[in-house]
Amino acid sequence: MIPLSAGEMLPTTESVHDLQFPDLASSWDEGMPLGNATVGAIIWQKGNCLRFALDRTDLWDLRPTEFVESDIFRFSWVREHVLNNDYGIVQQKLDAPYNALPGPSKIPGAALEFDISSLGKVKQSHLYLKDAVCEVTWENGTSMQSFVHATRPVGWFAFDNVPEDFVPRLVPPAYRKGESASHDNSHAGADLDRLGYKQGRVAVTGNTADYHQQGWGDFSYDVSIRWKREGKRLTGVWAVTSSLSKDQASNLCRQAMAEPGSQLYATHKAWWNTFWKKSSVSLPDPVLEKQYYNEIYKLGSTTRSNSYPISLQAVWTADNGKLPPWKGDYHHDLNTQLSYWPCYTGNYLDEGLGYLNTLWNQRQTHKQYTKRYFEKDGLNAPGVCTLTGVPMGGWVQYSCSPTVSAWLAQHFYKHWQYSRDKKFLKERAYPYLKDVATFLEQFSTVENGVRKLPLSSSPEIHDNSINAWFRDTTNYDLALMRFAFKASAELATELGLNNDAAHWKKLEGQLPSFAVDDGQALAFAPGEPYRGSHRHFSHAMAIHPLGLLDWDRGEQERQIIRSTIAGLDQYGPGAWCGYSYSWLGNMKARARDGEGAARALRDFAQCFCLRNTFHANGDQTGSGKSGFTYRPFTLEGNFAFAAGVQEMLLQSHSGTIRVFPAIPADWKDVRFGTLRANGAFLVSAERRQGEVGHVSIYSEQGGKLRLENPFPGKTPDTHGKPFREDNGILIMNTRPGETISLSAPPTAGRAVK
């Protein structure tokens, strides 16, 4: 690598949304995050060292969970013990191993350390979001810049004005001698030495350092660093690779060092420039706007079309000598689903494909699990699983719930809705949904014309007790079954498969109505109302995210929505996590409560996030926003927050586009650019002094556009585009590639004949 000239800095673009502090974080979970969905780094200070915590998504201990291959790993065995009121054996055999055994689990990579004790006081640490660059400056004139390349699994760093003996040190995780307990309230897992690995060694030769670590079985990973000095400037690169990939860390570093630093940065910056152009928002609330852009930055750092899905911590595994919270795994009972909510309206469909492509590629693994555990054909996925989709156990009601894949299938459905990609519909969306619906048809039974499940649950109601099993189908399972049959019928119709469509409609018609309490609020199940604070709004799935109950379908559904949300407010947030506030913000936006949505999202940003905006699950302020005050870092709350902002600005889940459907009354000036709507429409809109001034809609695929009149009571100026209006809904036909502009009168539109 030809370094930049001594003293010359990477060109960066400052933003009000950047993270800027007068020091370095003293805790790993508050450090500056960099990533590209394959590798990541957190930059923080540990003792007298500037530390880069290095990570990679496919660093996993994939040892088998023994009970998965045993005869007891069957739903029928679990059901028998539930009905016999003998549940302890189920907890012992299928639940306890998750916490008792160290693997399978996500594992950390390594760290780079630089002794900064001689540099004096830090002046500023700065994360430039637009450039994905971290910069640290010291009062003595020393500076450091670093980035993780946007498209290559390498990181880059440069220090200016450092002494001659200033060099990086590669620090491996302590796999044979655990560090002392973290005491950081982070829900840390077991010590790394419980994995039983032989400690890998670091080999230093000249200006290179290489570390090879053997994991479980034939898995291994490598970390490599190369550096170069030019006067008082130190420049270097690092890479992490695993035996699950073809890349070699040392080769990646050698190639990167041979490339001009300016060229490496140019290709990195080009990707981020394209990413940031996909959409934009401008809010009058600086807290929400800054948090939103930090969430979108994290989205760009954690997912690509060809990446593994976003796990609990993605490319930022805990750097505390422990296994990460909840083993850093894939929780499909909420966490992965919420993490991809902002991909659709946010116009990040390509980034969302990392989730869908992995689920698609793991279908056979999931079908084998379905056949083994449920003894049925079709497709279901484990609710808690490894990198490769293998079940890990845990609370079996949820880790082996029969409706997991129905929720996963909604993401296939939404990708079709928002892309209108007919090839994706035919080859991915409908086949996936059909397999899911087939399983649910076989697993459920019909009694007196009503379809139900043999046992049901609702995450995470009654935690891991026998009472978590319901004899009646819960609203959670019911909503997901209804969605699976309804969406399958819709997609079959779109493909002209009329017999399939009729079949799925018949099955949907056999499902019961949602259970409600005396006040018409959604219950967990018949006879089990929401009567206490709970973190997972599983009973309200029909409202959001599934949209089976919608504000615009009449007063009866509005009453259910109002009463359900009122129940959440009434019983309060004592048992909520940060993601509960993010989810509530989305739900209140769907109920057209802009003030309520903004308040919930602001509580999330101000009370449940660390200084680097990482979601820490518990209330970090002691202000009573939750009884949970711990700080395990997970990402789903962050991304659900971003989706909540989008729901306030643009909604189209019902097929009708609505701009600014749920913004507070005092948001007089607000705008957004190229957010994506159902039907593959890209929408931009601006509101000034409390009035919508202009709306622009680009039709990517053509087709019928339905838009709630953004100028109520007035005929909009469509600049010659024909339209008709039906009860306040503007309807017009569009061509692929056409842009429709609407503005307030004076001129009236022409009606379509």
N, C-alpha and C positions, 0 to 999 in steps of 0.2 A: 504494500500500500504506500503510495506517495502521500505523505501527510500534507495538510494545509500548512501554510507558512507559520513559523513560530509566532504565537500571539494572535493569530487569525482564528476567528470563531466561525462555527457553522452559522449561516444566515438563518435567523428564526423570525417568526411572526408572533408578536405578543397579542394577547387577547385578555379581556376582562374576566374570561372564564378560566384562565390558567390557574394552576396551583402555585402559590408563592408564599414562602415562609422565611423568617430570619434565621433559620437553623436547619439542621438535618433531623429527621424523625429519629427518635431513640427506640422505637419499637418497629419490628418488621411490618406489622399490619397497618402502619401509618406512613410507610415509605412511598416513594414515587414509583408508580407502576408503568412498565414498558412491556409491550408484547405484540405478537403477530399471529396468535392462535395456535402456533406450534411451539415456540419458545417464549419465555418471558423473564423479566428481571424486576426486582424491587430494590430500590436504592435507599439505604438508610445508614445510620451510624450505630455501630456496636462497639462499645468501649472507645478506644482511640482509633478505630478503623472506619473508613468509609467502606460499606459492604454492599456488594451486588448479590442478592439472593437469586440464583439461576434456576430455571425450571423448564420443563418440557411436558407436553400433554400426555405423551405415551410412556412416561416413566411410571410403571405399574408393577406391583407384585401381584401376579395372576395365579397364585397357588389355588388349587380347587377347594371349594367349600364342600367338605365331605358329605354332608347330609343331602346335597343335591343329587347324588347318585344312589341314595338309600331308598328303600321301599316305603319309608314313612313320608317321603317328600311327595305327598299327594293331597289334593284338596279333600278327597273323600275321607282320608285319615284324620285330617284336621276337623272336618265337620262331625265326624263320629265322636270325637272327644269333646267338642263344643256341646253337642246334644246330650252327652252323658255327664255334662258338668264336671269334666275332668281335664281342665285346661293347662294345668301345671306342666304336664309332659310335653305339650306343644311349645310352651315358652322355653322349656329346657332344651329341647331338641332343635327347634327351628329359629328361635329368637336369640337365645343366650350366646351362641357362637359368634354373632356379629360383633359383640363387644369383647368377648373373651379371647378371641383369636386375633393376632396382629394382621393377618392377611386373609383375603386379598385386600389391597389398598393402593391408593395413589402414594407415591414416594417422592421425596425432594431430590433435587439435582446436586448442586454444590454451591459454593460462593466464591466470589473474588473479594479480596480485602486489600486495602491500601492504608498504610499507616499514615494518618494525618496529624499525629501529635505535634509535629514540628511546624505545621502550617498556621497555627493560631486559630483565631475565631472565624467561624463561618459568617459571611455577610448575608448570603441569600441562597436558598434552593428554589428552583423554578422548573415546573413542568409546562412546556409549551405544547398545548393540545393540538394546535393546527399542524405542527411539525412532528409531534410525538418524540420530542427531545427533552431530556432532563439536563439541566445546567446547575452547577454549584459554583459559587464564587466565595473567596475568602478575603478578609480585610487586607491581607498582605499582597494581594494581586494575583494569587493562584486561581485558576479556573478549571473546571471539568465539564465536558459535555459528553453525552452518551445517547445512543438510540438503539433499539432493536429493529433490524431491517424489516420493512413491511412485508416483503415477499420471500425472503431467504432466511433460513434458520440460524442467523448469526447476529451478534451484537457488536457494537463499536464503541470505543471510548477514547477520549483524548484529554490529557492534563497539560496545562501550560504553567510555566514558572514553578517547576518542582525540582528538588535537589537531585543530584546524580544517583543517589542510592534509593530513589523512590521507584519501586517496582511492584507489580501485582503479586499477590500470593493466592494460590488456588487452595481453597479450604473444603475438604470433603465432608459430607455428613458423618456424624459419629455413629456408624453402624455397629461398632463393637463396644463402645463405652458411652452410654447415654449421658447427655447433659443433665444438669439438675432440673428439677421440675420448673416449668415455665412461670407458674404463679401469675399468669397474665389474664386469667378469667376468660380464656379464649376457647374453652371446651376442647383443649388439645387432646390428641389421642395418646397411645402408648409410646414409650421410648423406642427409638429406632432400633436399638440393639435386640429388641424382642423378635425382629425379623430373622435373626440368626445368620446374617450375611458375614462372610469373611471380609474384613475391612480392606477396601481398595487402596492402592498407593498412588501418590502423586509423583510423577517423574519430571524433573526440571532439567532442561538442557539448553544452555544459553538463554535466548529470549523466548523460550517456549515452555509450557507446562502442560502435561497431559495426565488425565486421571481416568482409570478404568475401574468400573465397579460391577462385580458379578452379583446378580440378584437371585431370585428364586428360579430353580430349574435352569433352563438354558438362556434366560433373559440376562442381558447386561446393558450397560450404557457407558458413554464416554463423554468427557468434558475436556475441551482443549482451549488454551489461551496462547496467543502470539502477540508480541509487542515490539516496538521499535522506538529508539530515542533519537532525537535531533536537537542538540543543545539542551535547553530546559523543557523541551516538549516530549511527552510520552504518549504514544498512540498505540492502540492495540485492538484486537478483535477476540471474540470468544464464540464458542459453539457448543451445543449439547446435542448428542444423537443417541438413539437407542437401537438395540438389535432388531426392533420391529420396523426399522426404516433402512433404506439402502445407503443413506448418507454416512460419511465418516467425519467425525468432528475435526480431526487434524487436517483433512483435505479441505473442508469448508473454510477453515481459518487460513490455510495456505492460499487458497484462491482469493479470499477477501483481502489479504495483505498485499497481493499482487495487483490489486485494483486501486486506482486513485481514490483517495478518500472523498473527494468532491463528487466523483462519479457514483460511488456507492450511496452517498447521501442524496444525490439527484434522483436516482430510481426509487429510493425510499420515499422521498418527499412527493414524487409524482403520484404514487399510490394514494397517499393521504390527501393530496389535493383533489383527486377524483372522488375519494370517499366523502370528503366534506361537502362537495357540490351536490350530493344526492338529495339533500333536503336541508331546510333551515327553519328556525323559529325565532321570533322576537317577542319577548314577554315584558310587561311592565313590572313584573315581580323579579328582582335581581337574584333572590335566593333560588327560586324555581328555575330560572334561566341558566344560572351557573351550574346547578346540579344536573340539569338536563344535558348540557353539553359535555359534562364529565362522564355521564352515562353513555352517551354516544361514542365518546372517545374509548371507553372501556369495551364497547361493542366492537369497534374497529380493531381493538387489541386482542380480542378473544375468539373471533370466529371468521372463517373463510368458507367458500363453497366446498373446498376439498379438505377441511379440517375435521378433527373429531369434535363432537358437540361440546358445549360449555358445561363443564362439571361444576361442583359446588364452589371451587375456587379457581377453576380454569388454569391459566399459566402462572398462578401466584400461590403455589403451595406454601404452607407455613414454614417459616425459617426459625424454628425454636427447638430443634433437636427432637421433635416429636412427629408422630404421624398426624396428618391434618384432621380437623374436626370432621366427624362422620366419615373418616377415611377418604375424604375428597372425592367421593364416588358420584355416581349418577343416580339421583333421586327423581324418579318419574312420577312421584305423587304430588308434585307442585314445582320443584326447583327448576328442572330443565324447561318445563312448559312456560313458566313466567319469564325465563331468561330470553326467550325468543319472541315475546309479545311485541316489542318495538320494531321488529323486522318488516312488518307488513305496512302499516300506515307510515312508518318512517322511510319507506322506499329502500330498504336494505334486503331485498329478496335474495340476492346472490349470497350475502352473508348468512342468511337463514338456511341455505341449502346444505351447509355443513351438518346440521341437525337431521334434515330429511334424508340426505344421502347415506348417512351412517345408519339410520333406522332401516332404510331400504336394504342396505347391504347386510344387515344383521337379521333379516327376516327368517332365514332358515334356522339360525340359533334360537330365535324367539318361538318359532313353530315347534321346534323340538322341546323347548321348555313347556309350551302349551300342552303338547301331547303327553308329556311326562307328568306334569303336576295336575292339570285339569282333566287329563284323559279324554280330550276332545280335539277335533280338527279345527282349522282356522288359525287365527293369529292373536296372541296376547303377548305382552312384554313384561318382564319382571319390573316391579316398581322400584327396586334398589338393585343396581347391577354394576358390573365391572366395565372397563374400557371396551371389552369385546362383547358385551351384552349378556354375560352369564349372571344368573341370580346370586345375590349375596346374603339373602335372608334378612333378619331384622324382625320388626313387628310384622308378623306374617299377614295380618289383616290387610295391610297396606303394601308391604313389599311384594305380596303375591295377590293383589287385588285383581278381580276379573275384568275390571274396566280400564286398566292402565292404558292399553293401546287405543281405546276409544278417545282418550284425551290426546294421545300422541297423534291420532288420525286427524284431529282438528287442525293440526299444523299443515298436513298435506292438503286438506280442504281449503284452508286460508291461502296457501300459496297459489292454488288454482283460482280462487276468488280474485286475488289481487294481481295475478299475472295474466289470467285468461290464456295460458299456454296450453293449447289443445293436446300437444304431444305429452306434456306432463299429466294432463287429465287422464288420457288413455293409458299411458304406460306406468304411471306411479300412483296418482291420487285415487282413482277408482279401484284398481287392484288392491291397494293397501286397505281401503275402507271396506271393500267386499270381504277380504279375509277376516277383518275385525268383526264385521257384522255376522259372518258365518259362524265364528266362534261363539258370539253372544247368543245367537239363535240356538246353537246346540247346547250351550251351558245352561240356559234358562229353561224354565218349564212353564206350562200353561195350565192353570187351575181355574175352572169356571170361566173360561174365556179371558183370563187376565194373566199376562206373562210376568214372571217374577224370577228372582235368583234364589237358589237353595239356601244361601246365607249371604248377608250383605254387610257392608261397613261404610264408614264415612270419616276419612282422615281428618284429624287424628283424635276423634271423639272417644272418650273413655280410655285413651292411651292404649296400653297393651293388656288390658284386662279382658276377661271373658265377656264383659258387658259391651265391649267394642263390636261384638258380633250381633247383628240384628236379624230377627226372623223375617221381618218385612223388608222389602227393598228400600234402601235409603234414597233420599232425594239426590244424593251424589251419584250413586250407581244408576238410578233411574234417568237422571239428566243425560249421563253419558251414553246409556243405551238408546235413549230417544234420539240423541244427536247422531249416533252411528247409523241407525236405521233411516232417519230422515235425510241425512247427507248422502247416504248410499243411494237412496231413491232419486234424489236430485241429480247426482252425477250420472246415474244410469240413464235417466231421462235425457240429459245433455248428450249422451253418447248414442241415443236412439235404442237403448236396450229396454224396451217397454216391459217385457216379462220380468226382468230383474227389478225394475222400478216398482211394478205392481206388488211383487213379493215383499220388498222392503217396506212399502207403505202398509201392507197388511200387518206385518210384524209391529210396526210403530203403533198401529191402531189397537193392538192388544195390550199396550202398556197402560198402567193406571195414571190417574191425575197426580200431580205433585201434592205431597202432604203439606197442609198448612195448619196453623194453630187458630184459636178463636178469633184472633185479630187479623187473620189472613196473611200472616208472615210465614215464610217457608220454614218448615221444621226439619230436623235431621231425618226423621222417619215418622210414620204414623204413630201418634201417641208420644213422640219424643221431641218437644219443642225446643227452640233455642232459649235456654234459661240461664246462661252463664257465659262469661267471656271465654272466647276460644280463638286461637291464632289462625286456624285454617278455616276459611269460609266455605267449606265443602258443601254445606247445605244450600248455598246460593249459586251453585254452578250454572243453574238454568238462566240466571240473570246475566252473569258475567263469569267466565268468558264465552259461554255457549250461545247466549242471545236467544234462547228458546222462549223466554219471557221478555217482552220488549215494550218500552215506554210508548211506542206509537201504535200498539195494537189494542188500544181501548182502555177504558177505565178499570176493568177488572184486573188486567195485568199490571196497570199502574199502581193499583192498591196493594197488590202483592209485593211489588218492588219497594214502594214507600214503607210498608210495614216491616219488611225484612231488614231494610237499612236502618229503620228506627229501632229495631231490636238490637242491632249491633251497637248503635249509639247508646241505647238505654243501659245495656249490661256492661258497657265500657271496655277499656283496653287492658285490663289487668293481666290478661294472659296472651296479649298480642305480641308479635314480633314486628320488626321493622317492615317486613314484606306485607304484613297485614294492613299497614297504613297505605302502602303502595296499591294493594288490591282494592282497598276501600276507595282510594282516589279514582280508580278506574270505574268502580261500581257507581259512585256518586255522579261521575260524569255521564254515565249511561242514563242516570235518572235526571239529567239536566240540572244538576245542582252544582253550579260552578263554584260558589263560595265554599261548599262542603268539600268538593274535590281539591281545590287549592289548599284548603286548611289541612286536609289529610296528607297531601304531598309535602307541604311545608313542615309538618310534624316529622315526617320521615327524614327529610333533609337535615333538619336542625337537631333532632334528638337521637337518631339511630345510625348516624354515619360518623366515621372517624374523620380526622382532618383531611385525609386524602380522598374522601368521599366513599370509601369502602363501607358497605352495609355491615354493621356489627351485630345485627339481630336484636340485642337488648337496648333499653333506654340508657344512653350514655350521659344524660343530663341530670338524672335524679329528680326529674320534674313530674314524675307520676304518670308518664305516658305508657308505662308498662310495668308489670311486676318483674319482668325479666330485665336484669341489669348486667348480664354477662356480655362478652364481646366476641363470640365466634363469627368470623368473617365468611359470608357467603354472598353470591352475586345476584340471586334471583330478585331480591328486593330492589337492587339498583336498576335492573332492566325493566321491572314492572313499573317503577317510578316513571321512566321515560315514556312507556306506553300510556301512563295516566295523563301526562301532559298532552300527548297526541290525541287522546280521547276528548280532551277539553276543546281542542282546536278543530278536529275533523272526525266525523263519524260516517260510516257507510256500511256497517255490518248488515243492515236490513235490506240493502240494495238501493237505498236512497241516500245521496250524498248531502250532508249537512255541514256547513261551515260555521265555526264558532258556536257549537251547540251547547257548550257548558262552560262559559267563562264568567268570572265574577262581574257584577254590575260595574265595579269601579275600574275594570280593565278597558279603558277608553281607546287606547292605542295598542294594537297587537297585530301581528302578521305572521304568515308562514309561507314557505316556498317549496313547491314540488313534493308535498306529502302525497302518499298513494292511497287511492280509494278502490273499493270493490268494483270490479269491472275493468281494471287496468287503466284507470284515469289518474293523471298527475295533476294535483290541484294546488294552486297558489291563491292566497286571499289576503286582503289588508282591511283593517278596521281603524278608522281615525275618528277621534272625538265621539266615540260611541256609535258610529255608523259604518256599515260595510261600504267601502268605496269601490272596490274592484275585485273580481274573481276571474281567474284564468284556469282553464281546464284543458289539458292535453290528452287526447284520446289515443292511447297506445295501440289498441287492437280494434278500434271501431266498436259499433254496437249502440244500443239504446242507453242514453244518459238520463238519469232521474236525479234532479237537484231540487232540494227545498229552496224556494225563492229566498235568496239572501236579502231581498229588499221587501219585507212584508208589506202587503197592501199596495204595492206599486208594480207597474209593469217594467221589467228591466230592459235596458238597452243591450241587445245581444249582437249589435253591429251587423245586422242583416241575417243572422242565423235564425232560420225558422224554428218555432217551438210551439207547444201548446201547454196550457196550465190546467192542472186538475187538483183542486183542493189545496192550492199553495205549492204543488209540486210541478216544477218545470220539466217537460219531457221533450227530448230532441234526439234525432238520429245522428250518429257521428261516423266519420270515416277514419280508418287507421291513419295516424299521423296528423290529424286535424286538431287545431287549437281553437277553443271557444272562449271568447272574452265577454264578460258581462260587467256592466256598470250601472249605476243608478240612473233613473230617467234624467234627461227630458224625453228622449224618443221612445216610442212604444215598439214592441216586437211584433212580427207578423206571425199569425197562427198557422200551424200546419193543417192542411186540409185532409 
